[in-house]
Amino acid sequence: MRCTIVLEFDNGDWSVVKRVEVMRLHRSIED
């Protein structure tokens, strides 16, 4: 699932920022 999200946001320089935001959201949900 994370890989899919990364691919969706892998569309520019801001993709790295979005990737971090998504990872933080997943961690918050998991916790």
Summary of the structure (lengths in Angstrom):
residues: 31
radius of gyration: 9.4
end to end distance: 17.2
largest distance: 29.4
contacts: 61
relative contact order: 0.19
helix: 77%
strand: 0%
